[in-house]
Amino acid sequence: MIRIHYEEKMQKINQDIYKMGILVNQALRSSVEVLKKMDYSTIDTIVKNDEEVNKLEIAIEDECIMLIATEQPVASDLRRIVSALKTVTQLERMGDHCVHIAKAVRSINRDSNIKEIRDNLVGMADKCWEDLDLLMKAYLDEDKEKAYTIAKKDIEIDQMHNKTITMVKQIMQNRQLENDESIALLFISRFLERFGDHILNICEWLIYNKTGKHVEF
């Protein structure tokens, strides 16, 4: 009976983590829409919606602590709980990055000629969205093989980040943008690159959950 209770509670935690991942991906989509349309009107909503991500993080942490206190988990069970706690921390930071992306757009003039850079940033965001979507499904299934596959894709995001840096440098040399705009574009690219790094971290914790081994990509 104790084991049944543990499994039920663990499934509830995993479902809540999946829900948190969906909220973060929705925030990413919304933030990128601000950049694509240069529409600042939704930024405050994105900031407010991040509160739901933060509340869910706290709720999941409480569930994990209660599970440890009441179910006396063994070693493999503890790995699942630790992985869950580490994962929600990563997701919360990813939600913060979405807010920072939206806020950074405020520093970019609507009339600035940044189409090529913007297209590259949107491409980065699309890859981040796709990878997190795949990862949340893998997390529910506790599929470590998919985690390995997703982790290998991070190099694409890194390459696009480097491309952004190169393009912004060229524009700065030609004095086509204000310094504040250039800095904002670099920050947006950096936030997306960090978003991808957090995906990697979740992959590592999913693999740890299933194997008991720490891997680093």
C-alpha positions in Angstrom: 0.0 0.0 0.0 2.9 2.4 0.8 4.4 1.7 -2.6 1.1 2.5 -4.3 0.8 5.8 -2.5 4.4 6.7 -3.5 3.8 6.0 -7.1 0.5 8.0 -7.2 2.2 11.0 -5.6 5.2 10.7 -7.9 3.0 10.7 -10.9 1.2 13.8 -9.6 4.6 15.5 -9.2 5.6 14.5 -12.7 2.3 15.8 -14.1 2.8 19.1 -12.3 6.4 19.4 -13.8 4.9 18.7 -17.2 2.4 21.5 -16.6 5.2 23.8 -15.5 7.1 23.1 -18.7 4.0 23.9 -20.8 3.7 27.2 -19.0 7.3 28.1 -19.6 7.0 27.2 -23.3 3.9 29.4 -23.6 5.9 32.2 -22.0 8.7 31.7 -24.5 6.2 31.9 -27.4 4.7 35.1 -26.0 8.1 36.7 -25.5 9.2 35.9 -29.0 5.9 37.3 -30.4 6.9 40.6 -28.7 10.1 40.6 -30.6 8.5 39.5 -33.9 5.8 42.1 -33.8 7.6 44.8 -31.8 4.5 45.0 -29.7 5.2 46.1 -26.2 1.6 45.8 -25.0 1.8 42.2 -23.8 5.0 42.5 -21.8 3.2 43.3 -18.5 1.0 40.2 -19.0 4.1 38.0 -19.6 5.6 39.3 -16.4 2.4 38.6 -14.5 2.0 35.1 -15.9 5.5 34.2 -14.6 4.0 34.3 -11.1 2.1 31.1 -12.0 5.4 29.4 -12.9 6.9 30.5 -9.6 3.8 29.3 -7.6 4.0 25.9 -9.3 7.7 25.6 -8.4 6.9 26.1 -4.7 4.0 23.7 -4.8 6.1 21.0 -6.5 8.9 21.5 -4.0 6.4 21.1 -1.1 5.1 17.9 -2.7 8.6 16.5 -2.9 9.4 17.4 0.7 6.2 15.8 1.9 6.9 12.7 -0.1 10.3 12.3 1.5 8.8 12.9 5.0 5.9 10.5 4.6 6.9 7.7 2.2 10.4 6.7 3.3 11.7 6.5 -0.2 14.6 4.1 -1.0 17.7 5.1 -3.1 16.0 4.9 -6.6 13.0 6.7 -5.3 15.1 9.5 -3.9 16.8 9.9 -7.3 13.4 10.6 -8.8 12.6 13.1 -6.1 15.9 14.9 -6.4 15.6 15.0 -10.2 12.2 16.5 -9.8 13.5 19.2 -7.4 16.4 20.0 -9.7 14.1 20.1 -12.8 11.7 22.6 -11.3 14.6 24.9 -10.5 15.7 24.8 -14.1 12.2 25.5 -15.3 11.7 28.5 -13.0 14.9 30.1 -14.3 13.8 29.5 -17.9 10.6 31.3 -17.1 12.7 34.2 -15.8 14.6 34.3 -19.1 11.3 34.6 -21.0 10.4 37.7 -18.9 13.9 39.1 -19.5 13.5 38.6 -23.3 10.2 40.4 -23.4 11.6 43.3 -21.3 14.7 43.6 -23.4 12.6 44.3 -26.5 11.6 47.6 -25.0 15.1 48.9 -25.7 14.8 48.2 -29.5 13.3 50.9 -31.8 10.3 49.6 -33.8 11.8 51.2 -36.9 15.3 49.6 -36.6 16.5 47.4 -39.4 17.1 44.2 -37.6 15.2 41.7 -39.7 18.2 39.3 -40.2 19.1 39.3 -36.5 15.5 39.0 -35.5 14.9 36.0 -37.8 18.0 34.3 -36.3 16.7 35.0 -32.7 13.2 33.7 -33.6 14.9 30.6 -35.1 16.8 30.1 -31.8 13.5 30.4 -29.9 11.8 27.9 -32.1 14.5 25.3 -31.5 14.3 26.0 -27.7 10.5 25.6 -27.8 10.7 22.3 -29.8 13.4 20.9 -27.5 11.6 21.7 -24.3 8.3 20.3 -25.7 10.1 17.0 -26.6 11.9 17.0 -23.2 8.7 17.4 -21.2 7.2 14.4 -22.9 10.4 12.4 -22.3 10.3 13.5 -18.7 6.8 12.1 -18.3 7.9 8.8 -19.9 11.2 8.9 -18.0 12.9 8.2 -21.3 16.6 8.7 -20.9 17.3 7.8 -24.6 15.3 10.8 -25.7 17.2 12.9 -23.2 20.5 12.0 -24.9 19.0 12.8 -28.3 17.7 16.2 -27.2 21.0 17.1 -25.5 22.9 16.6 -28.8 20.8 19.3 -30.4 22.0 22.1 -28.1 25.0 22.8 -30.4 22.5 24.2 -32.9 21.4 26.8 -30.4 24.9 27.7 -29.5 25.8 28.2 -33.2 22.9 30.5 -33.7 23.9 32.5 -30.6 27.4 32.9 -32.0 25.9 34.0 -35.3 23.9 36.7 -33.5 27.0 38.0 -31.9 28.7 38.3 -35.2 25.8 40.1 -36.9 25.4 42.5 -34.0 29.1 43.3 -34.1 28.9 44.1 -37.8 25.9 46.4 -37.3 27.7 48.2 -34.5 30.7 48.8 -36.7 28.4 50.3 -39.3 26.7 52.4 -36.7 23.3 51.2 -37.8 21.9 50.7 -34.3 22.1 52.6 -31.0 24.3 51.0 -28.4 21.2 50.2 -26.2 19.6 48.3 -29.1 22.7 46.3 -29.8 23.1 45.4 -26.1 19.4 44.3 -25.9 19.8 42.0 -29.0 22.9 40.4 -27.4 21.0 39.9 -24.1 18.1 38.3 -25.9 20.4 35.9 -27.7 22.2 35.2 -24.4 18.9 34.5 -22.6 17.9 32.0 -25.4 21.3 30.4 -25.2 20.9 30.0 -21.4 17.4 28.6 -22.0 19.0 25.9 -24.1 21.6 25.2 -21.3 18.8 24.7 -18.8 17.2 22.1 -21.2 20.6 20.4 -21.1 20.6 20.4 -17.3 17.1 18.8 -17.2 18.4 16.1 -19.7 21.2 15.4 -17.3 18.9 15.0 -14.3 16.5 12.8 -16.3 19.5 10.5 -17.1 20.6 10.6 -13.4 17.1 9.6 -12.4 17.2 6.5 -14.6 20.9 5.5 -14.2 22.1 6.9 -11.0 25.1 8.4 -12.9 25.9 12.1 -13.4 26.6 13.0 -17.0 27.7 16.4 -18.2 27.1 17.6 -21.8 
